[in-house]
Amino acid sequence: MDDRYGTDVLAAGWREAGRKVVPETAAEVDLVVEVAADGYCGAVVAVRGGNVELEDRLGKVRIFPLGGGFLVDGEPVKLVAPQAQASAGRLRTASGSFVAPQQRARVARASRILVEGRHDAELVEKVWGADLRVEGVVVEYLQGVDLLDDLLRDEPPSAERRYGVLVDHLVAGSKETRIAEQILRGPHGAHLKIVGHPHIDVWQCVRPEAVGIRAWPVVPRGIDWKTGVCRALGWPAKDQADIAHAWQRILGSVRTYRDLDPALLGRVEELIDFVTV
């Protein structure tokens, strides 16, 4: 008869017999981890000094020692420091593109991407900046689509100098749409592409869950939209400094293209393709 207890009760490893082995998991950036002890959940933002830094959906960062006591997809794991990548070609940029080995930024093309709004330009840079530098595409801030006609008159596009333009609220009947249609019918339309997302402001192009909210608030007409959003969310909104701080909070929640509305993703990719032909 088999002896399920073994023949030597003092043999090494008897305490571990029958226990489930907890697998080791590399603490890669953006890995979502739950702390078993208190239920804190966050994404890995850094690993240093034997510790892992986790940022929750509200932007709060806590530090924990590497090792056991974590859950990934509900299963216990031991977090370990990630190994160096064997091949840089396996890495991806924030836009989801593969990183080429030893890539270098090329000399800037004559073609440009013009982005209406400073916040819009910062968001494009954060997600697509690495790709644009490799392609040699410069993103320029356009203060308003109503100034585009003057810019084109002073620096007209051509077959070798294409302009891609990204604007807010490009929907049927909007002021932005009327301006875009008029410009495209003009003398520069052949070397110009104007696209846009349907939202009132680029803030809405960031997925609410990335920011830690259920949905973007509906702001009544007559109220500055950004101010109304901040007030509805309980964020300070007394002056421009508060609005700037709110944007940095939103921008900081964006890690990859997955945090953005597809309505923006497709439009930016269109512009990149257009100016890199």
Accessible surface in RSA format (square Angstrom, percent):
REM  Atomic radii and reference values for relative SASA: ProtOr
REM  Chains: A
REM  Algorithm: Lee & Richards
REM  Probe-radius: 1.40
REM  Slices: 20
REM RES _ NUM      All-atoms   Total-Side   Main-Chain    Non-polar    All polar
REM                ABS   REL    ABS   REL    ABS   REL    ABS   REL    ABS   REL
RES MET A   1   237.02 122.7 149.40  98.9  87.62 208.6 123.43 104.9 113.59 150.5
RES ASP A   2   139.31  97.6 119.08 118.5  20.23  47.8  38.45  90.5 100.86 100.6
RES ASP A   3    83.43  58.4  58.55  58.3  24.88  58.8  30.43  71.6  53.01  52.9
RES ARG A   4   206.95  86.9 165.50  84.4  41.45  98.7  74.10 101.3 132.85  80.5
RES TYR A   5   159.86  74.6 134.71  76.6  25.15  65.4 114.16  85.8  45.69  56.3
RES GLY A   6    37.47  46.2   0.00   N/A  37.47  46.2  30.80  84.5   6.67  14.9
RES THR A   7   140.02  99.6 100.24 101.6  39.77  94.8  77.57 104.2  62.45  94.4
RES ASP A   8    81.91  57.4  68.94  68.6  12.97  30.7  25.48  60.0  56.43  56.3
RES VAL A   9   111.11  73.1  98.39  89.1  12.72  30.7 103.85  90.2   7.26  19.7
RES LEU A  10   152.70  85.0 129.41  92.6  23.30  58.6 130.09  91.4  22.61  60.8
RES ALA A  11    44.69  41.1  38.26  59.0   6.43  14.6  44.64  62.9   0.05   0.1
RES ALA A  12   110.13 101.3  69.78 107.7  40.35  91.8  79.59 112.1  30.54  80.9
RES GLY A  13    43.33  53.4   0.00   N/A  43.33  53.4  26.17  71.8  17.16  38.4
RES TRP A  14   142.40  57.1 125.75  60.9  16.65  39.1 112.49  60.0  29.91  48.5
RES ARG A  15   154.98  65.1 142.50  72.6  12.48  29.7  40.07  54.8 114.92  69.6
RES GLU A  16   102.35  58.8  95.33  72.1   7.02  16.7  57.05 110.4  45.30  37.0
RES ALA A  17    79.68  73.3  48.29  74.5  31.39  71.4  60.43  85.1  19.25  51.0
RES GLY A  18    89.83 110.8   0.00   N/A  89.83 110.8  44.84 123.0  44.99 100.8
RES ARG A  19   161.57  67.8 141.09  71.9  20.48  48.8  51.81  70.8 109.76  66.5
RES LYS A  20   152.49  74.4 124.22  76.2  28.27  67.3 103.10  92.8  49.39  52.6
RES VAL A  21   129.21  85.0 112.20 101.6  17.01  41.0 116.83 101.5  12.39  33.6
RES VAL A  22    51.18  33.7  40.47  36.6  10.71  25.8  41.10  35.7  10.08  27.3
RES PRO A  23    71.87  52.4  63.92  58.3   7.95  28.9  71.87  59.3   0.00   0.0
RES GLU A  24   124.46  71.5  94.67  71.6  29.79  70.9  25.02  48.4  99.44  81.2
RES THR A  25    36.54  26.0  32.29  32.7   4.26  10.1  25.28  34.0  11.26  17.0
RES ALA A  26    35.64  32.8  26.68  41.2   8.96  20.4  26.68  37.6   8.96  23.7
RES ALA A  27     0.91   0.8   0.00   0.0   0.91   2.1   0.00   0.0   0.91   2.4
RES GLU A  28    74.19  42.6  73.96  56.0   0.23   0.5  40.45  78.2  33.74  27.5
RES VAL A  29    96.35  63.4  78.83  71.4  17.51  42.2  78.83  68.5  17.51  47.5
RES ASP A  30    55.87  39.1  42.37  42.2  13.50  31.9  25.76  60.6  30.11  30.0
RES LEU A  31    44.36  24.7  36.23  25.9   8.13  20.4  43.27  30.4   1.09   2.9
RES VAL A  32    89.72  59.0  81.47  73.8   8.25  19.9  81.47  70.8   8.25  22.4
RES VAL A  33     0.52   0.3   0.00   0.0   0.52   1.3   0.52   0.5   0.00   0.0
RES GLU A  34    62.50  35.9  61.79  46.7   0.71   1.7   8.79  17.0  53.71  43.9
RES VAL A  35    10.10   6.6  10.10   9.1   0.00   0.0  10.10   8.8   0.00   0.0
RES ALA A  36    56.91  52.3  29.98  46.3  26.92  61.2  31.89  44.9  25.01  66.3
RES ALA A  37   100.77  92.7  55.78  86.1  44.98 102.3  67.96  95.7  32.81  86.9
RES ASP A  38    83.13  58.2  44.71  44.5  38.42  90.8  43.25 101.8  39.88  39.8
RES GLY A  39    39.59  48.8   0.00   N/A  39.59  48.8  19.89  54.6  19.70  44.1
RES TYR A  40    26.42  12.3  17.55  10.0   8.87  23.1  26.30  19.8   0.12   0.1
RES CYS A  41    63.75  48.2  53.28  59.4  10.47  24.6  24.14  61.2  39.61  42.7
RES GLY A  42     4.93   6.1   0.00   N/A   4.93   6.1   4.93  13.5   0.00   0.0
RES ALA A  43    15.26  14.0  13.74  21.2   1.52   3.5  13.74  19.3   1.52   4.0
RES VAL A  44     0.04   0.0   0.04   0.0   0.00   0.0   0.04   0.0   0.00   0.0
RES VAL A  45    40.41  26.6  20.77  18.8  19.64  47.3  21.69  18.8  18.72  50.8
RES ALA A  46    17.79  16.4  13.60  21.0   4.19   9.5  17.79  25.1   0.00   0.0
RES VAL A  47    43.83  28.8  13.87  12.6  29.96  72.2  13.87  12.1  29.96  81.3
RES ARG A  48   153.46  64.4 142.95  72.9  10.51  25.0  67.17  91.8  86.30  52.3
RES GLY A  49    79.33  97.8   0.00   N/A  79.33  97.8  45.34 124.4  33.99  76.1
RES GLY A  50    46.58  57.4   0.00   N/A  46.58  57.4  29.65  81.4  16.93  37.9
RES ASN A  51    52.08  35.9  52.03  50.3   0.05   0.1   2.44   5.9  49.64  48.0
RES VAL A  52     0.00   0.0   0.00   0.0   0.00   0.0   0.00   0.0   0.00   0.0
RES GLU A  53    21.92  12.6  21.92  16.6   0.00   0.0   1.41   2.7  20.51  16.7
RES LEU A  54     0.00   0.0   0.00   0.0   0.00   0.0   0.00   0.0   0.00   0.0
RES GLU A  55    31.46  18.1  27.94  21.1   3.52   8.4   0.87   1.7  30.59  25.0
RES ASP A  56    28.25  19.8  21.87  21.8   6.38  15.1   8.89  20.9  19.36  19.3
RES ARG A  57   159.51  67.0 140.43  71.6  19.08  45.4  63.24  86.4  96.27  58.3
RES LEU A  58    99.75  55.6  81.63  58.4  18.12  45.5  84.78  59.5  14.96  40.3
RES GLY A  59    41.39  51.0   0.00   N/A  41.39  51.0  19.76  54.2  21.64  48.5
RES LYS A  60   128.56  62.7 119.88  73.6   8.68  20.7  75.17  67.7  53.39  56.9
RES VAL A  61    69.67  45.8  43.75  39.6  25.92  62.5  43.75  38.0  25.92  70.3
RES ARG A  62    79.42  33.3  74.96  38.2   4.45  10.6  20.95  28.6  58.47  35.4
RES ILE A  63   106.12  60.4  79.21  59.0  26.90  64.8  79.21  57.0  26.90  73.0
RES PHE A  64    25.52  12.8  25.07  15.5   0.45   1.2  25.52  15.5   0.00   0.0
RES PRO A  65    94.40  68.8  92.02  83.9   2.38   8.7  92.02  76.0   2.38  14.8
RES LEU A  66    43.89  24.4  21.88  15.7  22.01  55.3  22.09  15.5  21.80  58.7
RES GLY A  67    22.99  28.3   0.00   N/A  22.99  28.3  22.98  63.1   0.01   0.0
RES GLY A  68    46.94  57.9   0.00   N/A  46.94  57.9  18.64  51.2  28.30  63.4
RES GLY A  69    47.81  59.0   0.00   N/A  47.81  59.0  33.37  91.6  14.44  32.3
RES PHE A  70     6.20   3.1   4.97   3.1   1.23   3.2   4.97   3.0   1.23   3.5
RES LEU A  71    38.41  21.4  37.14  26.6   1.27   3.2  37.16  26.1   1.25   3.4
RES VAL A  72    24.70  16.3  21.13  19.1   3.56   8.6  21.49  18.7   3.21   8.7
RES ASP A  73   143.26 100.3 101.28 100.8  41.98  99.3  41.53  97.8 101.72 101.4
RES GLY A  74    53.69  66.2   0.00   N/A  53.69  66.2  27.09  74.3  26.60  59.6
RES GLU A  75    95.22  54.7  95.22  72.0   0.00   0.0  42.98  83.1  52.24  42.7
RES PRO A  76    56.88  41.5  55.70  50.8   1.18   4.3  55.70  46.0   1.18   7.3
RES VAL A  77     8.36   5.5   7.71   7.0   0.65   1.6   7.71   6.7   0.65   1.8
RES LYS A  78    93.32  45.5  93.32  57.3   0.00   0.0  36.61  33.0  56.71  60.4
RES LEU A  79     0.89   0.5   0.00   0.0   0.89   2.2   0.00   0.0   0.89   2.4
RES VAL A  80    48.47  31.9  46.47  42.1   2.00   4.8  48.47  42.1   0.00   0.0
RES ALA A  81    48.64  44.7  42.82  66.1   5.82  13.2  42.82  60.3   5.82  15.4
RES PRO A  82    47.67  34.7  29.08  26.5  18.59  67.6  29.14  24.1  18.53 115.2
RES GLN A  83   152.88  85.5 139.54 102.0  13.35  31.8  59.81 127.3  93.08  70.6
RES ALA A  84   100.32  92.2  65.89 101.7  34.43  78.3  77.60 109.3  22.72  60.2
RES GLN A  85    88.10  49.3  60.07  43.9  28.03  66.7  23.07  49.1  65.03  49.3
RES ALA A  86   110.72 101.8  64.34  99.3  46.38 105.5  74.97 105.6  35.75  94.7
RES SER A  87    51.94  43.9  46.74  62.4   5.19  12.0  30.14  64.2  21.79  30.5
RES ALA A  88    46.21  42.5  36.36  56.1   9.85  22.4  37.46  52.8   8.75  23.2
RES GLY A  89    23.23  28.6   0.00   N/A  23.23  28.6  14.52  39.8   8.71  19.5
RES ARG A  90   177.28  74.4 157.14  80.1  20.14  47.9  42.13  57.6 135.15  81.9
RES LEU A  91    72.76  40.5  70.81  50.7   1.95   4.9  72.76  51.1   0.00   0.0
RES ARG A  92   135.43  56.9 106.21  54.1  29.22  69.6  35.60  48.7  99.83  60.5
RES THR A  93    20.52  14.6   6.44   6.5  14.08  33.5  14.75  19.8   5.77   8.7
RES ALA A  94    27.55  25.3  16.25  25.1  11.31  25.7  20.21  28.5   7.34  19.4
RES SER A  95    14.21  12.0   1.16   1.5  13.05  30.1   0.13   0.3  14.07  19.7
RES GLY A  96    14.38  17.7   0.00   N/A  14.38  17.7   8.16  22.4   6.21  13.9
RES SER A  97    49.79  42.1  40.37  53.9   9.43  21.7  23.71  50.5  26.08  36.5
RES PHE A  98   127.41  63.7 106.09  65.7  21.32  55.5 106.09  64.3  21.32  61.0
RES VAL A  99    27.84  18.3  26.31  23.8   1.53   3.7  26.58  23.1   1.26   3.4
RES ALA A 100    50.59  46.5  43.92  67.8   6.67  15.2  49.26  69.4   1.33   3.5
RES PRO A 101    95.53  69.6  80.98  73.8  14.55  52.9  81.16  67.0  14.37  89.3
RES GLN A 102   175.46  98.1 142.19 103.9  33.28  79.2  59.19 126.0 116.28  88.2
RES GLN A 103    65.53  36.6  37.41  27.3  28.12  66.9  21.98  46.8  43.55  33.0
RES ARG A 104   210.67  88.5 190.33  97.0  20.34  48.4  68.57  93.7 142.10  86.1
RES ALA A 105    69.56  64.0  37.50  57.9  32.06  72.9  37.76  53.2  31.80  84.2
RES ARG A 106   124.25  52.2 105.39  53.7  18.86  44.9  36.37  49.7  87.88  53.3
RES VAL A 107   135.81  89.4 122.58 111.0  13.23  31.9 130.21 113.1   5.60  15.2
RES ALA A 108    55.85  51.4  33.03  51.0  22.82  51.9  34.15  48.1  21.70  57.5
RES ARG A 109    51.28  21.5  42.14  21.5   9.14  21.8  17.12  23.4  34.16  20.7
RES ALA A 110    48.43  44.5  33.59  51.8  14.84  33.8  39.96  56.3   8.46  22.4
RES SER A 111     8.05   6.8   7.87  10.5   0.18   0.4   0.00   0.0   8.05  11.3
RES ARG A 112    45.78  19.2  45.78  23.3   0.00   0.0   1.49   2.0  44.29  26.8
RES ILE A 113     2.63   1.5   2.63   2.0   0.00   0.0   2.63   1.9   0.00   0.0
RES LEU A 114     1.91   1.1   1.91   1.4   0.00   0.0   1.91   1.3   0.00   0.0
RES VAL A 115     0.15   0.1   0.15   0.1   0.00   0.0   0.15   0.1   0.00   0.0
RES GLU A 116    25.63  14.7  25.63  19.4   0.00   0.0   8.53  16.5  17.10  14.0
RES GLY A 117    19.41  23.9   0.00   N/A  19.41  23.9  19.41  53.3   0.00   0.0
RES ARG A 118   138.15  58.0 133.70  68.2   4.45  10.6  47.12  64.4  91.03  55.2
RES HIS A 119    32.40  17.7  31.09  21.6   1.30   3.3  14.00  14.4  18.39  21.4
RES ASP A 120     5.03   3.5   4.75   4.7   0.28   0.7   0.21   0.5   4.82   4.8
RES ALA A 121    16.55  15.2  14.60  22.5   1.95   4.4  14.88  21.0   1.67   4.4
RES GLU A 122    61.06  35.1  55.14  41.7   5.92  14.1  29.91  57.8  31.15  25.4
RES LEU A 123     0.01   0.0   0.01   0.0   0.00   0.0   0.01   0.0   0.00   0.0
RES VAL A 124     1.46   1.0   1.46   1.3   0.00   0.0   1.46   1.3   0.00   0.0
RES GLU A 125    79.55  45.7  76.96  58.2   2.59   6.2  43.52  84.2  36.03  29.4
RES LYS A 126    82.30  40.2  59.98  36.8  22.32  53.1  51.88  46.7  30.42  32.4
RES VAL A 127     1.69   1.1   0.18   0.2   1.51   3.6   0.18   0.2   1.51   4.1
RES TRP A 128     2.27   0.9   2.27   1.1   0.00   0.0   1.94   1.0   0.34   0.5
RES GLY A 129     1.14   1.4   0.00   N/A   1.14   1.4   0.69   1.9   0.46   1.0
RES ALA A 130    36.76  33.8  30.29  46.7   6.47  14.7  32.84  46.2   3.92  10.4
RES ASP A 131    23.75  16.6  19.59  19.5   4.16   9.8  16.39  38.6   7.36   7.3
RES LEU A 132     4.42   2.5   4.38   3.1   0.03   0.1   4.42   3.1   0.00   0.0
RES ARG A 133   120.09  50.4 115.59  58.9   4.50  10.7  61.37  83.9  58.72  35.6
RES VAL A 134    48.49  31.9  44.06  39.9   4.43  10.7  44.06  38.3   4.43  12.0
RES GLU A 135    61.31  35.2  61.05  46.2   0.27   0.6   7.49  14.5  53.82  43.9
RES GLY A 136     4.13   5.1   0.00   N/A   4.13   5.1   4.13  11.3   0.00   0.0
RES VAL A 137     8.97   5.9   0.00   0.0   8.97  21.6   0.11   0.1   8.86  24.0
RES VAL A 138    55.58  36.6  51.83  46.9   3.75   9.0  55.58  48.3   0.00   0.0
RES VAL A 139    37.97  25.0  11.82  10.7  26.15  63.0  11.82  10.3  26.15  70.9
RES GLU A 140    66.75  38.3  63.09  47.7   3.66   8.7  24.22  46.8  42.53  34.7
RES TYR A 141    90.45  42.2  61.20  34.8  29.25  76.1  40.76  30.6  49.69  61.3
RES LEU A 142     6.70   3.7   5.54   4.0   1.16   2.9   6.70   4.7   0.00   0.0
RES GLN A 143   133.64  74.7 111.28  81.3  22.35  53.2  21.39  45.5 112.25  85.1
RES GLY A 144     8.51  10.5   0.00   N/A   8.51  10.5   8.51  23.3   0.00   0.0
RES VAL A 145     1.44   0.9   1.01   0.9   0.43   1.0   1.01   0.9   0.43   1.2
RES ASP A 146    86.06  60.3  65.74  65.4  20.32  48.0  20.00  47.1  66.06  65.9
RES LEU A 147    79.11  44.1  77.65  55.6   1.46   3.7  77.65  54.5   1.46   3.9
RES LEU A 148     0.00   0.0   0.00   0.0   0.00   0.0   0.00   0.0   0.00   0.0
RES ASP A 149    65.54  45.9  65.17  64.9   0.36   0.9  15.39  36.2  50.15  50.0
RES ASP A 150    68.42  47.9  68.37  68.1   0.05   0.1  22.74  53.5  45.68  45.6
RES LEU A 151    47.92  26.7  41.41  29.6   6.51  16.4  47.36  33.3   0.55   1.5
RES LEU A 152     0.00   0.0   0.00   0.0   0.00   0.0   0.00   0.0   0.00   0.0
RES ARG A 153   146.96  61.7 128.49  65.5  18.47  44.0  64.48  88.1  82.48  50.0
RES ASP A 154   113.43  79.5  83.03  82.6  30.40  71.9  27.65  65.1  85.78  85.6
RES GLU A 155    88.78  51.0  84.50  63.9   4.29  10.2  27.45  53.1  61.33  50.1
RES PRO A 156    69.56  50.7  62.57  57.0   6.99  25.4  62.57  51.7   6.99  43.4
RES PRO A 157    11.52   8.4   0.00   0.0  11.52  41.9   0.00   0.0  11.52  71.6
RES SER A 158    41.41  35.0  40.52  54.1   0.88   2.0  33.81  72.0   7.59  10.6
RES ALA A 159    64.76  59.5  44.11  68.1  20.65  47.0  44.88  63.2  19.88  52.7
RES GLU A 160   136.92  78.6 119.88  90.7  17.04  40.6  72.12 139.5  64.80  52.9
RES ARG A 161    67.46  28.3  67.46  34.4   0.00   0.0  21.09  28.8  46.37  28.1
RES ARG A 162    57.18  24.0  57.18  29.1   0.00   0.0   3.62   4.9  53.55  32.5
RES TYR A 163     3.49   1.6   3.49   2.0   0.00   0.0   1.43   1.1   2.05   2.5
RES GLY A 164     0.00   0.0   0.00   N/A   0.00   0.0   0.00   0.0   0.00   0.0
RES VAL A 165     0.00   0.0   0.00   0.0   0.00   0.0   0.00   0.0   0.00   0.0
RES LEU A 166     1.10   0.6   0.90   0.6   0.20   0.5   0.90   0.6   0.20   0.5
RES VAL A 167     0.00   0.0   0.00   0.0   0.00   0.0   0.00   0.0   0.00   0.0
RES ASP A 168    20.84  14.6  20.84  20.7   0.00   0.0   6.60  15.5  14.24  14.2
RES HIS A 169    60.74  33.2  60.74  42.2   0.00   0.0  34.06  35.1  26.68  31.0
RES LEU A 170    44.58  24.8  26.19  18.7  18.40  46.2  26.19  18.4  18.40  49.5
RES VAL A 171    50.14  33.0  43.11  39.0   7.03  16.9  50.14  43.6   0.00   0.0
RES ALA A 172   105.35  96.9  69.79 107.7  35.56  80.9  76.01 107.0  29.34  77.7
RES GLY A 173    59.06  72.8   0.00   N/A  59.06  72.8  35.92  98.6  23.14  51.8
RES SER A 174    12.32  10.4   1.96   2.6  10.35  23.8  11.89  25.3   0.42   0.6
RES LYS A 175   109.32  53.3 104.73  64.3   4.58  10.9  59.57  53.6  49.74  53.0
RES GLU A 176    28.08  16.1  28.08  21.2   0.00   0.0   0.32   0.6  27.75  22.7
RES THR A 177    18.95  13.5  18.95  19.2   0.00   0.0  18.62  25.0   0.34   0.5
RES ARG A 178   137.62  57.8 131.87  67.2   5.75  13.7  65.10  89.0  72.51  43.9
RES ILE A 179    36.00  20.5  35.32  26.3   0.69   1.7  35.99  25.9   0.01   0.0
RES ALA A 180     4.40   4.0   4.40   6.8   0.00   0.0   4.40   6.2   0.00   0.0
RES GLU A 181    87.83  50.4  85.37  64.6   2.46   5.9  28.55  55.2  59.28  48.4
RES GLN A 182   121.26  67.8 116.17  84.9   5.09  12.1  26.01  55.4  95.25  72.2
RES ILE A 183    13.80   7.9   7.65   5.7   6.15  14.8  12.48   9.0   1.32   3.6
RES LEU A 184    68.41  38.1  54.01  38.6  14.40  36.2  54.24  38.1  14.17  38.1
RES ARG A 185   182.20  76.5 145.09  74.0  37.12  88.4  78.58 107.4 103.63  62.8
RES GLY A 186    30.80  38.0   0.00   N/A  30.80  38.0  20.18  55.4  10.63  23.8
RES PRO A 187   127.17  92.7  86.60  78.9  40.57 147.5 100.79  83.2  26.38 164.0
RES HIS A 188    34.90  19.1  33.39  23.2   1.52   3.9  21.54  22.2  13.36  15.6
RES GLY A 189    16.13  19.9   0.00   N/A  16.13  19.9   5.67  15.6  10.46  23.4
RES ALA A 190    84.11  77.3  48.54  74.9  35.57  80.9  61.35  86.4  22.76  60.3
RES HIS A 191    54.18  29.6  54.18  37.7   0.00   0.0  30.26  31.2  23.92  27.8
RES LEU A 192     8.90   5.0   0.00   0.0   8.90  22.4   0.00   0.0   8.90  24.0
RES LYS A 193    65.66  32.0  63.80  39.1   1.86   4.4  16.81  15.1  48.85  52.0
RES ILE A 194    15.45   8.8   0.08   0.1  15.38  37.1   0.08   0.1  15.38  41.7
RES VAL A 195    13.16   8.7  10.99   9.9   2.17   5.2  13.16  11.4   0.00   0.0
RES GLY A 196    11.42  14.1   0.00   N/A  11.42  14.1   0.00   0.0  11.42  25.6
RES HIS A 197     0.07   0.0   0.00   0.0   0.07   0.2   0.07   0.1   0.00   0.0
RES PRO A 198    65.34  47.6  54.34  49.5  10.99  40.0  54.57  45.1  10.76  66.9
RES HIS A 199    40.61  22.2  37.28  25.9   3.34   8.5  31.30  32.3   9.32  10.8
RES ILE A 200    98.06  55.8  86.48  64.4  11.58  27.9  86.48  62.3  11.58  31.4
RES ASP A 201    16.02  11.2  16.02  15.9   0.00   0.0   1.43   3.4  14.59  14.6
RES VAL A 202     1.77   1.2   1.77   1.6   0.00   0.0   1.77   1.5   0.00   0.0
RES TRP A 203     0.00   0.0   0.00   0.0   0.00   0.0   0.00   0.0   0.00   0.0
RES GLN A 204    35.75  20.0  30.27  22.1   5.48  13.0   1.20   2.6  34.55  26.2
RES CYS A 205     0.00   0.0   0.00   0.0   0.00   0.0   0.00   0.0   0.00   0.0
RES VAL A 206     0.00   0.0   0.00   0.0   0.00   0.0   0.00   0.0   0.00   0.0
RES ARG A 207    87.36  36.7  86.16  43.9   1.20   2.9   9.26  12.7  78.09  47.3
RES PRO A 208    30.28  22.1  30.28  27.6   0.00   0.0  30.28  25.0   0.00   0.0
RES GLU A 209   100.79  57.9  86.40  65.4  14.39  34.3  62.38 120.7  38.41  31.4
RES ALA A 210    20.05  18.4   1.68   2.6  18.37  41.8  12.71  17.9   7.34  19.5
RES VAL A 211     7.34   4.8   0.96   0.9   6.38  15.4   1.14   1.0   6.19  16.8
RES GLY A 212    11.75  14.5   0.00   N/A  11.75  14.5   2.49   6.8   9.26  20.7
RES ILE A 213    32.02  18.2  18.45  13.7  13.57  32.7  26.94  19.4   5.07  13.8
RES ARG A 214   243.16 102.1 209.19 106.6  33.97  80.9  86.36 118.0 156.80  95.0
RES ALA A 215    63.25  58.2  54.23  83.7   9.01  20.5  54.23  76.4   9.01  23.9
RES TRP A 216    28.29  11.4  12.38   6.0  15.91  37.4  12.38   6.6  15.91  25.8
RES PRO A 217    25.14  18.3  11.56  10.5  13.57  49.3  22.49  18.6   2.64  16.4
RES VAL A 218   145.76  95.9 118.66 107.4  27.10  65.3 122.82 106.7  22.94  62.2
RES VAL A 219    24.32  16.0   3.00   2.7  21.32  51.4   3.24   2.8  21.08  57.2
RES PRO A 220    85.50  62.3  74.07  67.5  11.42  41.5  84.49  69.8   1.01   6.3
RES ARG A 221   240.25 100.9 208.38 106.2  31.87  75.9  87.77 120.0 152.48  92.4
RES GLY A 222    89.12 109.9   0.00   N/A  89.12 109.9  43.68 119.9  45.43 101.8
RES ILE A 223    76.84  43.7  61.93  46.1  14.91  35.9  65.68  47.3  11.16  30.3
RES ASP A 224    92.11  64.5  73.15  72.8  18.95  44.8  38.67  91.0  53.43  53.3
RES TRP A 225    29.57  11.9  24.90  12.1   4.67  11.0  22.23  11.9   7.34  11.9
RES LYS A 226    49.18  24.0  48.84  30.0   0.34   0.8  17.51  15.8  31.66  33.7
RES THR A 227    23.74  16.9  23.74  24.1   0.00   0.0  10.09  13.6  13.65  20.6
RES GLY A 228     9.25  11.4   0.00   N/A   9.25  11.4   5.65  15.5   3.60   8.1
RES VAL A 229     0.00   0.0   0.00   0.0   0.00   0.0   0.00   0.0   0.00   0.0
RES CYS A 230     0.00   0.0   0.00   0.0   0.00   0.0   0.00   0.0   0.00   0.0
RES ARG A 231   154.04  64.7 132.61  67.6  21.42  51.0  51.77  70.8 102.27  62.0
RES ALA A 232    67.25  61.8  24.47  37.8  42.78  97.3  37.01  52.1  30.23  80.1
RES LEU A 233    44.15  24.6  18.34  13.1  25.81  64.9  23.28  16.3  20.87  56.2
RES GLY A 234    66.46  82.0   0.00   N/A  66.46  82.0  35.15  96.5  31.31  70.1
RES TRP A 235    26.73  10.7  19.36   9.4   7.37  17.3  12.52   6.7  14.20  23.0
RES PRO A 236    85.96  62.6  73.21  66.7  12.75  46.3  84.85  70.1   1.11   6.9
RES ALA A 237    15.85  14.6   1.64   2.5  14.22  32.3   3.17   4.5  12.69  33.6
RES LYS A 238   193.31  94.3 155.03  95.1  38.28  91.1 104.71  94.2  88.60  94.4
RES ASP A 239    81.69  57.2  69.42  69.1  12.27  29.0  41.42  97.5  40.27  40.2
RES GLN A 240   128.43  71.8 120.77  88.3   7.66  18.2  65.86 140.2  62.57  47.5
RES ALA A 241    70.97  65.3  55.68  85.9  15.29  34.8  63.02  88.7   7.95  21.1
RES ASP A 242    31.20  21.9  28.47  28.3   2.73   6.5   0.81   1.9  30.38  30.3
RES ILE A 243    10.93   6.2  10.93   8.1   0.00   0.0  10.93   7.9   0.00   0.0
RES ALA A 244    44.63  41.0  43.63  67.3   1.00   2.3  44.56  62.8   0.07   0.2
RES HIS A 245   124.43  68.0 119.75  83.2   4.68  12.0  79.03  81.5  45.40  52.8
RES ALA A 246     3.58   3.3   0.94   1.5   2.64   6.0   3.53   5.0   0.06   0.2
RES TRP A 247     2.16   0.9   2.16   1.0   0.00   0.0   2.16   1.1   0.00   0.0
RES GLN A 248    98.21  54.9  90.71  66.3   7.50  17.9  43.11  91.8  55.10  41.8
RES ARG A 249    98.14  41.2  80.96  41.3  17.18  40.9  36.98  50.5  61.16  37.1
RES ILE A 250     0.00   0.0   0.00   0.0   0.00   0.0   0.00   0.0   0.00   0.0
RES LEU A 251    21.69  12.1  21.69  15.5   0.00   0.0  21.69  15.2   0.00   0.0
RES GLY A 252    37.99  46.9   0.00   N/A  37.99  46.9  28.41  78.0   9.58  21.4
RES SER A 253    20.25  17.1   9.41  12.6  10.84  25.0  15.03  32.0   5.22   7.3
RES VAL A 254     0.90   0.6   0.14   0.1   0.76   1.8   0.14   0.1   0.76   2.1
RES ARG A 255    72.42  30.4  55.99  28.5  16.42  39.1  25.27  34.5  47.15  28.6
RES THR A 256    25.42  18.1  25.42  25.8   0.00   0.0  21.65  29.1   3.77   5.7
RES TYR A 257    66.66  31.1  66.65  37.9   0.01   0.0  39.10  29.4  27.56  34.0
RES ARG A 258   159.15  66.8 142.02  72.4  17.14  40.8  61.76  84.4  97.39  59.0
RES ASP A 259    28.06  19.7  27.63  27.5   0.43   1.0   0.44   1.0  27.62  27.6
RES LEU A 260     2.14   1.2   0.00   0.0   2.14   5.4   0.00   0.0   2.14   5.8
RES ASP A 261    33.66  23.6  32.98  32.8   0.67   1.6   7.16  16.9  26.49  26.4
RES PRO A 262    85.21  62.1  79.03  72.0   6.17  22.4  79.38  65.5   5.83  36.2
RES ALA A 263    26.93  24.8  18.74  28.9   8.19  18.6  25.22  35.5   1.71   4.5
RES LEU A 264     0.59   0.3   0.59   0.4   0.00   0.0   0.59   0.4   0.00   0.0
RES LEU A 265    32.83  18.3  32.82  23.5   0.01   0.0  32.83  23.1   0.00   0.0
RES GLY A 266    25.39  31.3   0.00   N/A  25.39  31.3  23.05  63.3   2.34   5.2
RES ARG A 267    73.77  31.0  73.77  37.6   0.00   0.0  14.23  19.4  59.54  36.1
RES VAL A 268     1.98   1.3   1.98   1.8   0.00   0.0   1.98   1.7   0.00   0.0
RES GLU A 269    72.17  41.4  72.17  54.6   0.00   0.0  35.28  68.2  36.89  30.1
RES GLU A 270    59.71  34.3  53.91  40.8   5.80  13.8  33.27  64.4  26.44  21.6
RES LEU A 271     0.51   0.3   0.51   0.4   0.00   0.0   0.51   0.4   0.00   0.0
RES ILE A 272    17.25   9.8  17.25  12.9   0.00   0.0  17.25  12.4   0.00   0.0
RES ASP A 273    92.77  65.0  88.98  88.6   3.79   9.0  28.26  66.5  64.51  64.3
RES PHE A 274    33.20  16.6  28.57  17.7   4.63  12.0  33.05  20.0   0.15   0.4
RES VAL A 275     2.96   1.9   0.00   0.0   2.96   7.1   0.00   0.0   2.96   8.0
RES THR A 276    33.56  23.9  16.30  16.5  17.26  41.1   3.96   5.3  29.60  44.7
RES VAL A 277   137.39  90.4  80.55  72.9  56.84 137.0 108.50  94.3  28.89  78.4
END  Absolute sums over single chains surface
CHAIN  1 A    16467.6      12797.4       3670.2       9066.0       7401.7
END  Absolute sums over all chains
TOTAL         16467.6      12797.4       3670.2       9066.0       7401.7
